[in-house]
């Protein structure tokens, strides 16, 4: 009898796992963050390392630690990849899981070379707030917005207002994504902690 119950339990778990997988979107992994690739990960004004966690699903994660006591800091982590990685006909967005015991908020952006009008390719979402439990962030590309830009060029100031949506045709030119931190969004601690597990493209 115990053997039958164990078999039924195993079958139930397998079926449940299959159904859960079927419910989720199909994705392509950009970086599982199980290791740090120094060729494609660049951290500015922060400490990063891969850590083990007690969570059975997110058992390894990339931890970012930012000390906002340093004045004028603009911490960021850039994950780079070759142009053409994001095929707009195949992918509709990007997904990752995050956790922050300090309730830290980040700007998550898609970046690349300058566009035809001279403005930098920099489009962001602003609603990524870390919680004390692992949270999924599935971000459609059509929700990324240009943050605005000011610069001097040939003796004249170039001013480009914020708000433009990420053009679909620019996605294939993208060469990376960025996790940006601001002191105003540090959360409940001067030393902010933000963990991320997996970085995936969402298939259409």
N, C-alpha and C positions, 0 to 999 in steps of 0.2 A: 504493500500500500504506500509506504514512504517513497519507494522508488517511483511509483506512478505519479505521486504528487510532485516529486522533484522534476520529473520529465515534463509535466504540465506547466510547472512554473517556468522552466527553461523555454518552452515553446512560447508561452505568454510574453516573456521578456524579449525574445527574438522578434515576435510579431509587433510588439510595441515599439521596439527600436526601428523596425522597418517603416512603420507608419509615421514615426516622428521624422525620419529622414525624408520620407516622401513629401511631408508637409513643408519642409524647408526649401528655400530657393537653390537652384543649381549654381555653383560657384567655381571660380578658378582661384587658387591660392597664389597670392603675390608674395607673402612671407608668413610663415607659421609662427615666427618669433620664438622658436625653440632654441635658436642660437643667434649670435650677433655676427652678421656679415659686414666686415669693415669696408668692403668695396661699395656696398649699397646703402648702408646706414650711417648717417652723419649727425652727431649730437652737438649742439651748441649751447653752452652755459647750463648744462645739466649732466647728471650722472645716470648711466643706463646699465642694466645688467639683466640677465635671464634668471628668474627666480622660480622655485618650486612653491606651489600653493596646496592647501588641503582640499581644494575643490576637485571633485572626481572628474569633471569635464574639462575645466581649465587648469590642469595640473602643472602647466608651465606657462609663464607669461613674461613679457618684456616690461620691466619696471623702470619708470622715469622718475627721478627725484630732482626737484627744482628748489633751490634756496633763493627766495625772493628778498632776502635781507640785502643782497647785492643791488645797489641802486642802478637804474637804467638798464637792467637786464631784459633781454628779449629772447628767452629760451625757446628752442625749437628742435624737433627731430625730423630729419628728411629721409624718406625712403625713396631711392631713385631706381629707375628702370628704363629700358630702351624706349625711344619713341616708337609708336606703333603697337605698344603693349595693350593699350585700351582701344579696342575696335568698337566704335559707336554702334555698329550694326549688330554686334554680338552681345555687348554689355550695357546694362541700364543704370548701374550704380556700384557702390562699394560698401563693404560690410566689415565690421570688426566687433569684438567684445571688449568692454572696458570696465574697470573697477577703480575707485578712488576712496580711500578711507578719509581723505581730507576734503571731499566734496569739491574737487577742483574742476573748473570748466576749461575747455580748450577750443581753439579754432582749428578745424580740420580742413585742409585745402588741397586742391589739385594745381600743380605748378608745371611750368614748361618755358620754352623760349618766348621772346617778345612776339606779340602778334603784329599783324600788318599795320595797324594804326600806331604802333610804337609802344603801346602799353604792355606791361608785363603780364604773362599768363599766370594769373593768381586768382582762383575762385574758391570761396570758402563756405562752410556751414558753421553756425554759431551755437547750435543747440546741443552740443555734446557735453553733458555734465556728468561727471563720474559719481557713482553711488557706492554705498558700502557693500553692495551685492553686484555680481556680474550682470551686466546689461548689454543687450545686443543693440548696435547702431547700424541700421540699414539706410544708407543715404543715396537717394536717386540723384543722378548727375544734374537733372534739371532743377534741383533745389540749391545748387552751388551759385553764390553771387560774388561779383567783383567788389572788393572792399573800397575802391577809390584809389587815386594815384596823383601825386604831385611831384614834379621834377623840373629842373632847368635843362633845356636842350637848345643848343645854338643861340644862347643868349636870351631865350624866351622861356617862360614858365609853362609847362604842360600840365593842365589840370583835367583829370578825367573823373567824373563823378561816380559814386558807387551805385550798385544796384543791378548792373547788367548780368544776365544769366549766362552760365557757361555754354558757349556755342557747341553744338554737337560735333561740328566739323573740326573743332580744336582738340577733341579728345584724343585723336590719333597722334597729335603732336606732343601730348603730355609726357613729361620725363620724370615725374615723381609726385609724391604726396607729402604733406607736411603736417605735423602736430605742433601747433603754436600755443604758447602760454603767455598770459598777461598778468601782471601783478593784481589788477582789479578782479581777476577771476581765480585767485589763488585758493579760495575756499576758506576753511576754518583753521588754517595753519600757515605760518610763514614758510615752512618747508613743506612743499606740496608733493604728494605721492600720487602717481597715476600709472596704472597697469593696463596693458593691452594684450589681447590674445588673438592671433590670426588677423590677416588682412587679405580680403578676398574680393574679387570682381563678381558682381551678380549678373548671371546670364539672363537674357531676355526670354 
